[in-house]
Amino acid sequence: MPAALLLAALLGALASIRRGDLLVWDRPITDAGVRSRGPLVDRVALWTSRLGSTPVVLAAGAVGVVLAARRCRTLALVMLLTIAARPPVEWLLKDLVARPRPTGARLVAGTGFSYPSGHVLAAAATWGFVPVIAALYIHRRWLWWALSGLAWSTITLVAWSRVWLGVHWTSDVIGGLAIGFLALSAAEVLIDDQHDRRVTACGRLRGPPRRLAVRGTADTAASRPGTGGTTAGRWPQ
């Protein structure tokens, strides 16, 4: 977490100086991407970018909150707060850094300042919760890893697409990934803290849970005869 914080802060500071000219690698990477464009890859980038768009992340986030609430109200609340806090945090950081977007050769429109990438932040704040939600419902370890890998790949591909489409610099999406990692790490700490107090477990964001709730709501599992006051669970197989 400290490394991600340092990276995000350093990139933001450099991006705010002389319109980001100190980030000397950004222009060559963007120019190389423009030269490498082709119809098929462009279509893939356009489709992938939509996975970080407001309509998609709001719809996916709503589904995720509902699914989480059925098993773990703490997770649902933390996810809801993360999704709701993302836009004002994004706008604040963009206004503070005030880095212009790339000009010319854009395949989609882009509004506002460039650092950090809002699509990447939105994707992280939504798809980043897939692993822990999946852990509440899935008992097979390989399936959990498959869904988690798909979620992490989605966030990474959204970051790539924003550079490929010419609406963000590479530093913008790297900073967005770092900030997204910080947000998910803070969410995990908060969830784990609540679970430690209540002696329950809803799963983890960065790895398979030690125990999975298999019935009822993990947050409010009442003490039943023979259960020891916790919800029964088991590893994914």
BAFI-3210 file (N, C-alpha, C; in Angstrom, 3 decimals, decimal comma, padded with zeros to 6 digits):
// residues 237
n [1|2|3|4|5|6|7|8|9|10|11|12|13|14|15|16|17|18|19|20|21|22|23|24|25|26|27|28|29|30|31|32|33|34|35|36|37|38|39|40|41|42|43|44|45|46|47|48|49|50|51|52|53|54|55|56|57|58|59|60|61|62|63|64|65|66|67|68|69|70|71|72|73|74|75|76|77|78|79|80|81|82|83|84|85|86|87|88|89|90|91|92|93|94|95|96|97|98|99|100|101|102|103|104|105|106|107|108|109|110|111|112|113|114|115|116|117|118|119|120|121|122|123|124|125|126|127|128|129|130|131|132|133|134|135|136|137|138|139|140|141|142|143|144|145|146|147|148|149|150|151|152|153|154|155|156|157|158|159|160|161|162|163|164|165|166|167|168|169|170|171|172|173|174|175|176|177|178|179|180|181|182|183|184|185|186|187|188|189|190|191|192|193|194|195|196|197|198|199|200|201|202|203|204|205|206|207|208|209|210|211|212|213|214|215|216|217|218|219|220|221|222|223|224|225|226|227|228|229|230|231|232|233|234|235|236|237]
n.u [000,814|001,927|003,746|002,046|000,686|002,823|003,574|001,238|001,093|003,548|003,378|001,149|002,144|004,241|002,748|001,400|003,185|004,363|002,445|002,680|005,003|007,312|006,945|008,292|007,999|005,427|004,437|005,957|004,940|002,194|002,306|003,413|001,338|-000,697|000,419|000,260|-002,346|-005,308|-008,233|-009,506|-008,282|-008,863|-011,650|-011,857|-010,669|-012,487|-014,796|-013,878|-013,290|-015,805|-016,456|-015,611|-017,197|-019,668|-022,527|-022,251|-020,646|-022,222|-024,537|-023,420|-022,296|-024,566|-025,768|-023,738|-023,724|-026,249|-025,989|-023,904|-025,114|-026,898|-025,411|-023,436|-023,584|-021,799|-019,816|-021,422|-022,114|-019,589|-018,781|-020,762|-020,214|-017,649|-018,115|-019,783|-018,117|-016,165|-016,607|-016,551|-013,960|-012,368|-012,906|-011,926|-009,164|-008,473|-008,911|-007,034|-004,562|-004,748|-003,937|-003,611|-005,403|-004,266|-003,860|-005,354|-005,676|-007,571|-009,840|-012,196|-014,324|-013,136|-013,534|-012,752|-009,947|-006,899|-005,445|-006,220|-007,063|-010,472|-012,072|-010,530|-010,458|-013,203|-013,620|-011,984|-013,248|-015,539|-015,391|-013,310|-014,338|-015,347|-013,897|-014,236|-016,993|-017,631|-016,466|-018,306|-020,245|-019,231|-017,873|-015,870|-012,508|-010,969|-012,805|-013,239|-010,703|-010,690|-012,802|-011,814|-009,405|-010,510|-011,819|-009,662|-008,234|-010,045|-009,999|-007,343|-007,356|-009,174|-007,638|-005,545|-007,064|-007,823|-005,513|-004,865|-007,006|-006,450|-007,192|-006,074|-002,970|-000,238|000,748|-001,492|-003,277|-001,772|-001,497|-004,212|-004,649|-003,004|-004,274|-006,743|-005,978|-005,224|-007,713|-009,175|-007,601|-007,936|-010,648|-010,639|-009,256|-011,081|-013,317|-012,239|-011,627|-014,175|-015,125|-013,395|-014,184|-016,704|-016,379|-016,758|-016,668|-016,452|-014,997|-012,122|-010,409|-008,076|-007,418|-008,342|-010,969|-010,578|-012,686|-015,983|-019,145|-022,092|-024,755|-027,421|-026,832|-023,619|-022,805|-024,736|-025,099|-026,741|-026,251|-026,446|-027,609|-024,904|-023,358|-021,567|-021,871|-021,060|-021,140|-021,330|-018,781|-016,599|-013,546|-013,131|-013,276]
n.v [-001,215|001,379|001,761|002,015|004,339|006,183|006,034|006,973|009,572|010,643|010,505|012,143|014,595|015,113|015,232|017,579|019,589|021,818|021,026|018,288|017,657|016,605|013,921|012,067|009,754|009,445|010,693|009,356|006,712|007,047|007,971|005,713|003,904|005,073|004,783|002,048|001,318|-000,423|-001,607|-003,855|-004,058|-001,510|-001,626|-003,514|-002,068|000,068|-001,311|-002,479|-000,213|000,686|-000,826|000,571|002,741|005,151|004,317|001,481|000,757|001,685|000,126|-002,477|-002,138|-001,776|-004,296|-005,789|-004,744|-005,539|-008,347|-008,699|-007,755|-009,745|-011,668|-010,415|-007,631|-005,642|-005,678|-004,935|-002,316|-001,054|-001,348|000,157|002,718|003,091|003,141|005,375|007,389|007,593|009,350|012,164|012,152|011,602|013,905|015,920|015,297|015,516|018,265|019,334|018,443|019,116|018,401|018,545|016,642|014,225|015,533|015,438|012,710|011,230|008,597|008,565|010,880|013,051|014,541|017,202|017,240|015,228|013,549|011,635|008,691|008,497|006,380|004,153|004,345|004,036|001,445|-000,041|000,483|-000,922|-003,498|-004,459|-005,503|-007,937|-010,413|-010,768|-010,778|-012,991|-014,933|-015,274|-016,851|-018,911|-022,149|-023,538|-023,579|-023,160|-021,880|-019,538|-018,346|-018,056|-016,194|-014,055|-013,513|-012,713|-010,366|-008,743|-008,630|-007,245|-004,663|-003,962|-004,041|-002,010|000,158|-000,016|000,454|003,139|004,564|003,622|004,598|007,251|009,165|009,394|009,688|007,396|007,573|008,553|006,377|004,533|005,862|005,876|003,117|002,695|004,306|003,062|000,571|001,386|002,215|-000,204|-001,673|-000,202|-000,645|-003,399|-003,510|-002,194|-003,899|-006,315|-005,444|-004,972|-007,577|-008,926|-007,911|-008,947|-011,613|-013,003|-013,901|-012,685|-013,023|-012,218|-009,530|-009,880|-012,526|-016,042|-016,719|-017,776|-019,060|-019,705|-018,198|-020,075|-019,987|-017,846|-014,466|-013,312|-011,253|-011,111|-013,538|-015,526|-016,955|-020,402|-023,558|-025,672|-024,397|-022,597|-019,912|-018,875|-018,658|-021,541|-022,759|-023,363|-024,099|-023,130|-025,757]
n.w [000,000|000,816|-001,329|-003,548|-002,844|-002,833|-005,533|-006,876|-005,832|-006,674|-009,496|-009,864|-008,908|-010,738|-013,061|-012,707|-013,137|-015,496|-017,389|-017,436|-018,783|-017,726|-017,517|-019,439|-020,924|-021,766|-024,192|-026,335|-026,002|-026,511|-029,175|-030,407|-030,026|-031,606|-034,166|-034,392|-034,647|-035,729|-037,503|-036,185|-033,602|-032,713|-032,465|-030,426|-028,349|-028,099|-027,273|-024,895|-023,390|-022,685|-020,504|-018,353|-018,316|-017,187|-017,265|-017,400|-015,149|-013,057|-013,309|-013,029|-010,514|-008,911|-009,097|-007,900|-005,261|-004,366|-004,496|-002,646|-000,307|000,336|001,616|003,156|004,842|005,619|003,609|001,423|002,145|002,253|-000,401|-001,680|-000,647|-001,680|-004,458|-004,588|-003,637|-005,536|-007,935|-006,876|-005,700|-007,930|-009,549|-007,893|-007,735|-010,453|-010,889|-009,125|-010,141|-012,854|-015,495|-018,993|-021,481|-023,969|-027,275|-030,496|-032,819|-031,416|-030,721|-029,409|-027,650|-025,056|-021,902|-019,618|-017,297|-017,338|-015,498|-012,622|-014,624|-015,105|-016,012|-015,346|-012,550|-012,030|-013,015|-011,273|-008,822|-009,111|-010,609|-009,123|-006,808|-007,418|-006,785|-003,931|-003,634|-005,195|-003,607|-001,623|-002,645|-004,234|-004,172|-005,347|-005,846|-008,216|-009,868|-008,501|-008,792|-011,572|-012,046|-010,558|-011,905|-014,335|-013,556|-012,679|-015,063|-016,634|-015,487|-016,045|-018,859|-019,437|-018,631|-020,544|-022,880|-022,717|-023,175|-025,721|-027,213|-027,229|-025,320|-022,869|-021,116|-020,564|-017,931|-016,639|-016,498|-015,095|-012,679|-012,013|-011,641|-009,409|-007,464|-007,436|-006,397|-003,843|-002,836|-002,846|-001,080|001,283|001,603|002,081|004,522|006,173|005,996|007,027|009,598|010,691|010,602|012,283|014,706|014,918|014,719|012,298|008,796|005,527|003,279|001,194|-000,552|-002,017|-002,261|-002,038|000,280|003,688|004,888|003,752|003,821|003,856|004,209|005,130|006,393|006,645|008,321|010,308|011,468|013,624|016,849|016,912|018,182|018,563|016,659|017,611|017,419|014,967|011,355|009,370|007,157|004,281|002,505|-000,967|-003,334]
ca.u [000,000|002,762|004,322|000,990|000,463|003,959|003,504|000,145|001,455|004,659|002,873|000,293|002,986|004,928|001,747|000,935|004,274|004,580|001,463|003,089|006,134|008,373|006,659|008,798|007,678|004,022|004,257|006,393|004,033|000,969|002,602|003,584|000,005|-001,395|000,985|-000,035|-003,789|-005,931|-009,688|-009,913|-007,833|-009,607|-012,979|-011,674|-010,417|-013,741|-015,692|-013,301|-013,399|-017,163|-016,551|-015,320|-018,088|-020,599|-023,714|-021,897|-020,179|-023,343|-025,381|-022,680|-022,163|-025,856|-025,908|-022,773|-024,173|-027,385|-025,465|-023,138|-026,010|-027,563|-024,536|-022,530|-024,017|-020,622|-019,239|-022,328|-022,002|-018,268|-018,799|-021,613|-019,479|-016,534|-018,664|-020,312|-017,019|-015,252|-016,689|-015,981|-012,509|-011,802|-012,985|-011,021|-007,795|-008,285|-008,795|-005,789|-003,426|-005,029|-003,116|-004,398|-005,427|-003,590|-004,600|-005,202|-005,682|-008,481|-010,896|-013,413|-014,249|-012,737|-013,819|-012,079|-008,508|-006,460|-004,924|-006,045|-008,098|-011,735|-012,531|-009,781|-010,960|-014,546|-013,497|-011,439|-014,231|-016,657|-014,930|-012,373|-015,050|-015,812|-013,350|-014,781|-018,397|-017,632|-016,102|-019,491|-021,175|-018,569|-017,143|-014,799|-011,356|-010,573|-013,771|-012,947|-009,524|-011,063|-013,561|-010,921|-008,526|-011,306|-012,049|-008,397|-007,918|-010,950|-009,470|-006,114|-007,701|-009,764|-006,504|-004,900|-007,931|-007,877|-004,306|-004,976|-008,002|-005,887|-007,823|-005,284|-001,555|000,075|000,857|-002,847|-003,897|-000,976|-001,941|-005,550|-004,503|-002,444|-005,316|-007,731|-005,420|-005,322|-009,111|-009,559|-006,874|-008,624|-011,919|-010,348|-008,922|-012,326|-014,136|-011,596|-011,769|-015,536|-015,297|-012,655|-014,996|-017,924|-015,974|-017,341|-015,827|-017,172|-014,100|-011,054|-010,335|-006,861|-007,129|-009,481|-011,264|-010,296|-013,958|-017,048|-020,479|-022,888|-026,174|-027,678|-025,996|-022,458|-022,707|-025,722|-025,337|-027,065|-025,725|-027,371|-027,068|-023,917|-022,579|-020,559|-022,126|-020,565|-021,744|-020,492|-018,201|-015,522|-012,726|-013,487|-012,602]
ca.v [000,000|002,588|001,921|002,524|005,733|006,955|006,080|007,861|010,937|011,080|010,741|013,327|015,789|015,348|015,596|018,950|020,516|022,069|020,261|016,891|017,454|015,835|012,498|012,065|008,516|009,403|011,024|008,264|005,561|007,403|008,003|004,333|003,319|005,621|004,167|000,612|001,094|-001,151|-001,681|-004,866|-003,672|-000,305|-002,049|-004,141|-000,994|000,796|-002,156|-002,629|001,057|000,826|-001,516|001,560|003,888|005,364|003,434|000,080|000,545|001,890|-001,070|-003,589|-001,857|-002,023|-005,751|-006,250|-004,361|-006,410|-009,691|-008,653|-007,534|-011,004|-012,483|-009,645|-006,234|-004,788|-005,602|-004,157|-000,907|-000,570|-001,246|001,296|003,936|003,210|003,558|006,740|008,338|007,662|010,555|013,391|012,016|011,745|015,303|016,709|015,044|016,087|019,720|019,654|018,198|019,970|018,019|018,425|015,348|014,207|016,200|014,829|011,249|010,575|007,779|008,895|012,187|013,070|015,834|017,451|017,013|013,889|012,699|010,253|008,210|008,197|005,041|003,165|004,420|003,459|-000,002|-000,607|000,609|-001,846|-004,857|-004,883|-006,207|-009,247|-011,566|-010,985|-011,170|-014,374|-015,817|-015,509|-017,763|-019,976|-023,081|-024,182|-022,680|-022,822|-020,940|-018,244|-017,786|-017,677|-014,953|-013,007|-013,159|-011,977|-009,026|-007,995|-008,401|-006,195|-003,372|-003,702|-003,767|-000,669|001,080|-000,044|001,022|004,604|005,059|003,272|005,476|008,587|010,125|009,452|009,336|006,181|007,920|008,734|005,093|003,919|006,531|005,375|001,769|002,814|004,834|001,996|-000,408|001,973|002,200|-001,575|-002,075|000,422|-001,362|-004,687|-003,274|-001,873|-005,116|-007,242|-004,904|-005,250|-009,017|-009,314|-007,528|-009,755|-013,020|-013,573|-013,665|-012,582|-013,204|-011,232|-008,925|-010,208|-013,946|-016,862|-016,634|-018,977|-019,723|-019,085|-018,313|-020,885|-019,731|-016,687|-013,295|-013,522|-010,203|-011,197|-014,940|-015,662|-018,153|-021,522|-024,702|-026,486|-023,645|-021,780|-018,512|-018,422|-019,296|-022,606|-022,460|-024,245|-023,625|-023,593|-027,023]
ca.w [000,000|000,758|-002,663|-004,419|-002,459|-003,315|-006,992|-007,280|-005,465|-007,515|-010,853|-009,821|-008,764|-012,004|-014,069|-012,457|-013,460|-016,922|-018,173|-017,489|-019,690|-017,067|-017,730|-020,811|-021,632|-022,175|-025,612|-027,222|-025,913|-027,231|-030,609|-030,863|-030,094|-032,770|-035,367|-034,414|-034,681|-036,827|-037,286|-035,212|-032,264|-032,350|-032,012|-029,112|-027,386|-027,890|-026,480|-023,567|-022,683|-022,157|-019,220|-017,326|-018,507|-016,076|-017,265|-017,142|-013,772|-012,142|-013,372|-012,425|-009,085|-008,250|-008,990|-006,908|-003,917|-004,013|-004,221|-001,400|000,823|000,686|002,455|003,998|004,761|005,709|002,271|000,579|002,521|001,840|-001,859|-002,030|-000,325|-002,622|-005,753|-004,458|-003,393|-006,677|-008,777|-006,289|-005,538|-009,271|-009,990|-007,054|-008,159|-011,783|-010,767|-008,435|-011,031|-014,025|-016,653|-020,227|-022,163|-025,274|-028,343|-031,808|-032,977|-030,470|-031,312|-028,665|-027,009|-023,654|-021,294|-018,360|-017,233|-017,716|-014,418|-013,091|-015,538|-014,433|-016,386|-014,567|-011,174|-011,998|-013,177|-010,037|-007,752|-009,377|-010,905|-008,093|-005,733|-007,891|-006,057|-002,601|-003,790|-005,665|-002,497|-000,794|-003,313|-004,982|-003,325|-006,105|-005,851|-009,580|-010,412|-007,865|-009,448|-012,934|-011,982|-010,070|-013,011|-015,313|-013,024|-012,722|-016,477|-017,112|-015,041|-016,798|-020,252|-019,477|-018,586|-021,873|-023,909|-022,636|-023,849|-027,128|-027,833|-027,308|-024,406|-021,639|-021,133|-019,811|-016,508|-016,100|-016,173|-014,025|-011,457|-011,699|-011,089|-008,061|-006,587|-007,286|-005,467|-002,504|-002,422|-002,539|000,124|002,403|001,770|002,704|005,926|006,877|006,076|007,952|010,951|011,142|010,787|013,479|015,862|014,978|014,591|011,089|007,628|004,254|002,155|001,058|-001,868|-002,744|-002,250|-001,652|001,707|004,491|005,090|002,989|004,379|002,945|004,385|005,967|006,203|007,495|009,319|011,365|011,785|015,037|017,481|016,872|018,913|017,852|015,675|018,261|017,173|013,676|010,200|008,845|005,841|003,875|001,391|-002,312|-003,677]
c.u [000,851|003,345|003,290|000,698|001,571|003,906|002,439|000,496|002,552|004,182|001,982|001,091|003,683|003,951|001,278|001,973|004,443|003,711|001,879|004,280|007,261|008,161|007,004|008,420|006,268|003,830|004,762|005,461|002,744|001,201|002,773|002,232|-000,771|-000,892|000,591|-001,520|-004,226|-007,404|-010,100|-009,540|-008,569|-010,992|-012,902|-011,471|-011,699|-014,689|-015,186|-013,460|-014,777|-017,332|-016,173|-016,201|-019,117|-021,816|-023,380|-021,497|-021,298|-024,264|-024,692|-022,526|-023,440|-026,087|-024,974|-023,198|-025,315|-026,897|-024,701|-024,057|-026,716|-026,728|-023,717|-022,859|-022,840|-019,980|-020,110|-022,197|-020,673|-018,220|-019,616|-020,886|-018,326|-017,016|-019,142|-019,204|-016,132|-015,399|-016,148|-014,477|-011,814|-011,776|-012,037|-009,574|-007,519|-008,097|-007,494|-004,579|-003,529|-004,109|-003,985|-004,344|-004,573|-004,466|-004,313|-005,242|-006,544|-009,528|-012,225|-013,220|-013,807|-012,962|-013,064|-010,593|-008,193|-006,080|-005,806|-007,174|-009,359|-012,267|-011,826|-010,251|-012,333|-014,491|-012,984|-012,472|-015,400|-016,164|-013,945|-013,023|-015,539|-015,215|-014,014|-016,267|-018,488|-017,330|-017,285|-020,390|-020,510|-017,733|-015,992|-013,665|-010,963|-011,509|-013,572|-011,754|-009,857|-011,817|-012,696|-009,968|-009,245|-011,543|-010,784|-007,987|-008,787|-010,429|-008,229|-006,404|-008,379|-008,653|-005,801|-005,749|-007,936|-006,648|-004,415|-005,931|-007,556|-006,488|-007,097|-003,832|-001,346|000,162|-000,510|-003,448|-003,098|-001,344|-003,323|-005,513|-003,967|-003,496|-006,405|-007,268|-005,502|-006,748|-009,558|-008,848|-007,527|-009,951|-011,702|-010,035|-010,192|-013,205|-013,549|-011,724|-013,151|-015,740|-014,546|-013,462|-016,194|-017,651|-016,713|-016,395|-016,672|-016,266|-013,079|-010,987|-009,150|-006,521|-008,346|-009,728|-010,891|-011,571|-015,001|-018,372|-021,344|-024,379|-026,335|-026,769|-024,852|-022,382|-023,588|-026,043|-025,561|-026,481|-026,786|-026,778|-026,100|-023,083|-021,507|-020,689|-021,597|-021,260|-020,818|-019,965|-017,120|-014,762|-013,388|-012,671|-011,938]
c.v [001,270|002,831|002,494|003,987|006,636|007,108|007,056|009,316|011,479|011,392|011,975|014,605|016,118|015,791|017,038|020,006|020,609|021,162|018,801|016,613|016,631|014,327|012,179|010,815|008,520|009,652|009,915|007,059|005,844|007,397|006,592|003,635|003,794|004,967|002,695|000,316|000,323|-001,325|-002,664|-004,456|-002,422|-000,668|-002,707|-003,073|-000,220|-000,010|-002,284|-001,358|001,240|000,131|-000,601|002,785|003,961|004,445|001,991|-000,117|000,785|000,670|-002,258|-003,383|-002,130|-003,519|-006,291|-005,933|-005,261|-007,817|-009,727|-008,546|-008,814|-011,849|-011,681|-008,158|-005,272|-004,604|-004,742|-002,664|-000,314|-000,407|-000,045|002,615|004,166|003,711|005,001|007,772|008,526|008,934|011,828|013,326|012,204|013,208|016,181|016,542|015,637|017,598|020,130|019,517|019,042|019,663|017,898|017,008|015,396|014,887|015,518|013,317|010,549|009,767|007,969|010,280|012,035|014,454|015,976|017,175|015,527|012,980|012,792|009,850|007,835|006,819|003,968|003,171|003,769|001,940|-000,659|-000,596|-000,349|-003,277|-005,361|-005,618|-007,588|-010,406|-011,814|-011,333|-012,621|-015,345|-016,118|-016,598|-018,997|-020,841|-023,777|-023,188|-022,242|-021,805|-019,556|-017,586|-017,317|-016,340|-013,788|-012,550|-012,356|-010,538|-008,180|-007,695|-007,296|-004,817|-002,997|-003,341|-002,408|000,377|001,141|000,680|002,544|005,244|004,808|004,203|006,936|009,609|010,223|009,138|008,059|006,456|008,099|007,404|004,357|004,546|006,070|003,978|001,819|003,311|003,790|000,923|000,102|001,904|000,789|-002,089|-001,479|-000,261|-002,693|-004,532|-003,010|-003,103|-006,089|-006,767|-005,184|-006,728|-009,513|-009,000|-008,450|-011,251|-013,688|-013,310|-013,653|-012,832|-012,083|-010,736|-009,429|-011,690|-014,734|-016,763|-017,914|-019,782|-018,978|-019,287|-019,081|-020,714|-018,536|-015,534|-013,366|-012,495|-010,465|-012,633|-015,099|-016,952|-019,241|-022,673|-025,488|-025,727|-022,819|-020,318|-018,001|-019,183|-020,362|-022,234|-023,462|-023,595|-023,951|-024,833|-026,896]
c.w [000,000|-000,625|-003,637|-004,120|-002,990|-004,830|-007,465|-007,003|-006,374|-008,929|-010,892|-009,727|-010,078|-013,096|-013,910|-012,838|-014,979|-017,797|-018,364|-018,371|-019,058|-017,198|-019,190|-021,594|-022,210|-023,665|-026,529|-027,178|-026,672|-028,735|-031,173|-030,975|-031,301|-034,063|-035,513|-034,547|-035,919|-036,518|-036,195|-033,788|-031,796|-031,828|-030,638|-028,041|-027,076|-027,006|-025,047|-022,748|-022,058|-020,806|-018,053|-017,430|-017,388|-016,119|-016,888|-015,689|-012,762|-012,128|-012,702|-010,920|-008,318|-008,059|-007,909|-005,490|-003,463|-003,670|-002,903|-000,193|001,258|001,637|003,463|003,874|004,872|004,343|001,365|000,871|002,058|000,323|-002,306|-001,781|-001,299|-003,976|-005,689|-004,298|-004,615|-007,516|-008,117|-006,070|-006,888|-009,701|-009,184|-007,513|-009,543|-011,708|-010,083|-009,363|-012,300|-015,210|-017,897|-020,788|-023,434|-026,330|-029,661|-031,743|-031,930|-031,234|-030,597|-028,049|-025,561|-023,090|-019,977|-018,440|-017,311|-016,546|-013,168|-014,041|-014,765|-014,763|-015,570|-013,113|-011,057|-012,122|-011,903|-008,919|-007,926|-009,558|-009,861|-006,936|-006,154|-007,081|-004,712|-002,648|-004,248|-004,539|-001,592|-001,363|-003,908|-004,047|-004,046|-006,322|-007,259|-010,189|-009,805|-008,543|-010,858|-012,941|-011,508|-011,174|-014,079|-014,847|-013,104|-014,158|-017,053|-016,737|-015,838|-018,252|-020,410|-019,469|-019,946|-022,903|-023,892|-023,273|-025,345|-027,867|-027,875|-026,375|-023,068|-021,940|-020,318|-018,310|-015,866|-015,664|-015,102|-012,691|-011,041|-011,098|-009,660|-007,067|-006,369|-006,327|-004,035|-001,983|-002,034|-001,288|001,361|002,673|002,466|004,185|006,734|007,051|007,089|009,394|011,509|011,421|012,016|014,741|016,038|014,856|013,441|009,944|006,374|003,064|002,092|-000,380|-002,664|-002,704|-001,831|-000,158|002,418|004,713|004,293|003,702|003,384|003,169|005,311|005,608|007,173|008,604|010,530|011,741|013,285|015,577|017,476|017,654|018,038|016,853|016,317|017,939|015,851|012,567|009,643|007,484|005,504|002,737|000,069|-002,636|-005,045]
res [m|p|a|a|l|l|l|a|a|l|l|g|a|l|a|s|i|r|r|g|d|l|l|v|w|d|r|p|i|t|d|a|g|v|r|s|r|g|p|l|v|d|r|v|a|l|w|t|s|r|l|g|s|t|p|v|v|l|a|a|g|a|v|g|v|v|l|a|a|r|r|c|r|t|l|a|l|v|m|l|l|t|i|a|a|r|p|p|v|e|w|l|l|k|d|l|v|a|r|p|r|p|t|g|a|r|l|v|a|g|t|g|f|s|y|p|s|g|h|v|l|a|a|a|a|t|w|g|f|v|p|v|i|a|a|l|y|i|h|r|r|w|l|w|w|a|l|s|g|l|a|w|s|t|i|t|l|v|a|w|s|r|v|w|l|g|v|h|w|t|s|d|v|i|g|g|l|a|i|g|f|l|a|l|s|a|a|e|v|l|i|d|d|q|h|d|r|r|v|t|a|c|g|r|l|r|g|p|p|r|r|l|a|v|r|g|t|a|d|t|a|a|s|r|p|g|t|g|g|t|t|a|g|r|w|p|q]
***
